[in-house]
């Protein structure tokens, strides 16, 4: 078996092991050949999601368009959210206190109290950070062929963007931050010690590509 074949096998091994565990916990798996899949809650189009709003019937959904090295990182990130639910982590417990309506209010610029929005964004940011770190741990464990520096830089932008939603009040539907090379050049290829504050250059980069909402609606 060639080196390339071994690396490809490692992706398959990771995927199959995750599938077996998801099955053991009764998770419904929804895989789609479409580029993006629709979130049931608000109709947004995404590459993948984890939904445990119905604790008895959790769902992991992921687009499988293209090769596994393209969608495998997305699947692994969502699997990280499954692990949070499985372990009933403190971060997961903090996040489930919030509702879909609050998320909808933030990303669709509907009225919400500033205090509640800040608490929601903080909880979401920490939950996403934990999922990204879990994903990186799995990449290393299975020695999959992935550019870890690039993945972590993309993760950093994704996590900082959770904060930026306070100003933007929309989701990055068309082009996510990690697909913009200029923004990728503004973050480190390692995880930061903290994400509460967006670095100034990153904030200015977000403003350039995602202009702040002109009329943010607050209660």
C-alpha positions as CSV (number, residue, x, y, z in Angstrom):
1,X,0.0,0.0,0.0
2,X,1.4,3.4,-1.0
3,X,1.8,6.3,1.4
4,X,-1.1,8.1,-0.3
5,X,-3.3,5.0,0.0
6,X,-2.4,4.7,3.7
7,X,-3.3,8.4,4.3
8,X,-6.7,7.9,2.5
9,X,-7.3,4.8,4.6
10,X,-6.8,6.8,7.7
11,X,-9.6,9.2,6.8
12,X,-11.9,6.2,6.1
13,X,-10.8,4.6,9.5
14,X,-11.7,7.8,11.3
15,X,-15.1,8.1,9.5
16,X,-16.0,4.4,10.1
17,X,-15.1,4.5,13.8
18,X,-17.2,7.7,14.3
19,X,-20.1,6.1,12.5
20,X,-20.0,3.1,14.8
21,X,-20.1,5.3,17.9
22,X,-22.9,7.5,16.5
23,X,-24.9,4.3,15.9
24,X,-24.2,3.0,19.4
25,X,-25.8,6.2,20.8
26,X,-28.8,6.2,18.5
27,X,-27.8,9.2,16.5
28,X,-29.6,9.7,13.2
29,X,-27.1,10.3,10.4
30,X,-28.1,12.4,7.4
31,X,-25.6,12.5,4.6
32,X,-26.2,14.4,1.4
33,X,-24.5,14.7,-2.0
34,X,-25.6,18.3,-2.3
35,X,-23.0,21.0,-1.8
36,X,-25.0,22.3,1.2
37,X,-27.8,21.1,3.4
38,X,-30.7,23.1,4.9
39,X,-31.0,23.8,8.6
40,X,-34.5,22.8,9.7
41,X,-34.7,25.7,12.2
42,X,-34.3,28.7,9.9
43,X,-33.6,27.5,6.4
44,X,-29.9,28.5,6.3
45,X,-27.7,26.4,4.0
46,X,-24.7,24.8,5.7
47,X,-22.1,22.1,5.0
48,X,-23.0,20.2,8.2
49,X,-24.7,20.5,11.6
50,X,-25.3,18.7,14.9
51,X,-28.8,19.0,16.3
52,X,-29.7,17.6,19.8
53,X,-32.7,19.9,20.4
54,X,-34.7,16.6,20.6
55,X,-32.4,14.8,23.0
56,X,-34.1,11.4,22.2
57,X,-33.5,11.8,18.5
58,X,-30.2,13.7,17.9
59,X,-29.1,14.2,14.3
60,X,-25.7,14.7,12.7
61,X,-26.0,15.9,9.1
62,X,-23.2,16.5,6.6
63,X,-22.7,17.1,2.9
64,X,-20.5,14.5,1.3
65,X,-20.0,16.2,-2.0
66,X,-16.5,15.7,-3.3
67,X,-13.7,13.5,-1.7
68,X,-13.5,12.7,2.0
69,X,-10.5,15.0,2.5
70,X,-12.9,17.9,1.6
71,X,-15.9,17.0,3.8
72,X,-14.1,14.9,6.4
73,X,-13.0,17.9,8.5
74,X,-16.6,19.2,8.6
75,X,-17.9,15.8,9.6
76,X,-15.2,15.6,12.3
77,X,-16.1,19.0,13.7
78,X,-19.8,18.0,14.0
79,X,-18.7,14.8,15.6
80,X,-17.0,17.0,18.2
81,X,-20.4,18.4,19.0
82,X,-21.7,14.9,19.4
83,X,-19.0,14.2,21.9
84,X,-20.0,17.2,23.9
85,X,-23.6,16.0,24.0
86,X,-22.4,12.4,24.8
87,X,-20.3,13.6,27.7
88,X,-22.8,16.2,28.9
89,X,-20.0,18.7,29.2
90,X,-20.3,21.9,31.2
91,X,-20.0,23.8,27.9
92,X,-22.9,21.8,26.4
93,X,-25.0,22.4,29.5
94,X,-24.4,26.1,29.3
95,X,-25.4,26.2,25.6
96,X,-28.6,24.2,25.9
97,X,-30.0,27.0,28.1
98,X,-30.4,29.1,25.0
99,X,-33.1,28.7,22.4
100,X,-33.3,28.6,18.6
101,X,-35.3,31.8,18.8
102,X,-32.4,33.6,20.3
103,X,-30.0,32.3,17.6
104,X,-32.5,33.4,15.0
105,X,-32.8,36.8,16.5
106,X,-29.1,37.3,16.4
107,X,-28.3,36.2,12.9
108,X,-31.5,37.7,11.4
109,X,-31.3,41.0,13.2
110,X,-34.5,40.6,15.3
111,X,-35.0,42.3,18.7
112,X,-33.0,40.7,21.5
113,X,-31.6,42.2,24.7
114,X,-27.9,43.0,24.6
115,X,-27.2,41.1,27.8
116,X,-28.8,38.0,26.5
117,X,-27.1,38.2,23.1
118,X,-23.6,38.6,24.7
119,X,-24.2,35.6,26.9
120,X,-25.4,33.5,23.9
121,X,-22.4,34.5,21.8
122,X,-20.0,33.7,24.6
123,X,-21.5,30.3,25.2
124,X,-21.5,29.5,21.5
125,X,-17.9,30.7,21.0
126,X,-16.6,28.4,23.8
127,X,-18.7,25.5,22.5
128,X,-17.3,25.9,19.0
129,X,-13.7,26.3,20.3
130,X,-14.0,23.0,22.2
131,X,-15.4,21.2,19.1
132,X,-12.5,22.5,17.0
133,X,-10.0,21.3,19.5
134,X,-11.7,17.9,19.6
135,X,-11.6,17.7,15.8
136,X,-7.8,18.5,15.7
137,X,-7.3,15.8,18.3
138,X,-9.0,13.3,16.1
139,X,-7.0,14.4,13.0
140,X,-3.8,13.8,15.0
141,X,-5.0,10.5,16.5
142,X,-5.8,9.1,13.0
143,X,-2.9,10.8,11.3
144,X,-5.2,12.0,8.5
145,X,-3.8,14.0,5.5
146,X,-4.8,17.5,6.4
147,X,-3.0,20.8,6.6
148,X,-3.4,21.4,10.3
149,X,-2.0,24.9,10.2
150,X,-4.6,26.0,7.6
151,X,-7.4,24.2,9.5
152,X,-6.6,25.9,12.8
153,X,-6.3,29.3,11.1
154,X,-9.7,28.7,9.7
155,X,-11.0,27.6,13.0
156,X,-9.6,30.7,14.7
157,X,-11.5,32.9,12.2
158,X,-14.7,30.9,12.7
159,X,-14.5,31.3,16.5
160,X,-13.7,35.0,16.4
161,X,-16.6,35.4,14.0
162,X,-18.9,34.2,16.8
163,X,-18.0,37.5,18.6
164,X,-18.4,39.6,15.5
165,X,-22.0,38.5,15.1
166,X,-22.7,41.2,17.8
167,X,-21.9,43.8,15.1
168,X,-22.8,41.9,11.9
169,X,-26.2,40.4,13.0
170,X,-26.2,37.9,10.0
171,X,-24.5,34.6,9.3
172,X,-21.8,34.4,6.6
173,X,-23.9,32.5,4.1
174,X,-22.1,33.0,0.8
175,X,-18.4,33.2,1.7
176,X,-17.2,32.1,5.2
177,X,-14.1,33.9,6.7
178,X,-11.9,30.8,6.2
179,X,-12.4,31.0,2.4
180,X,-11.0,34.6,2.3
181,X,-7.2,34.5,1.9
182,X,-6.7,38.0,3.3
183,X,-8.5,37.0,6.5
184,X,-6.6,33.7,6.7
185,X,-3.4,35.7,6.7
186,X,-4.4,37.6,9.8
187,X,-4.6,34.7,12.3
188,X,-2.1,32.3,13.8
189,X,-1.8,28.6,12.8
190,X,-2.2,27.8,16.5
191,X,-5.0,28.2,19.0
192,X,-5.1,31.4,20.9
193,X,-5.1,31.6,24.7
194,X,-8.4,33.4,24.7
195,X,-11.1,34.5,22.2
196,X,-13.1,37.0,24.2
197,X,-11.6,39.9,22.3
198,X,-11.1,40.0,18.5
199,X,-7.6,41.1,17.4
200,X,-7.8,44.6,15.9
201,X,-6.6,43.6,12.4
202,X,-9.0,40.7,12.3
203,X,-11.8,43.0,13.4
204,X,-10.9,45.4,10.6
205,X,-10.8,42.5,8.2
206,X,-14.3,41.4,9.2
207,X,-15.6,44.9,8.8
208,X,-14.2,45.0,5.2
209,X,-15.9,41.8,4.1
210,X,-18.9,41.8,6.5
211,X,-19.9,45.4,7.1
212,X,-21.6,46.0,10.5
213,X,-25.3,46.1,10.6
214,X,-26.5,49.7,10.2
215,X,-29.6,49.3,12.3
216,X,-29.0,46.5,14.9
217,X,-32.2,45.7,16.7
218,X,-31.9,45.5,20.5
219,X,-34.5,45.4,23.2
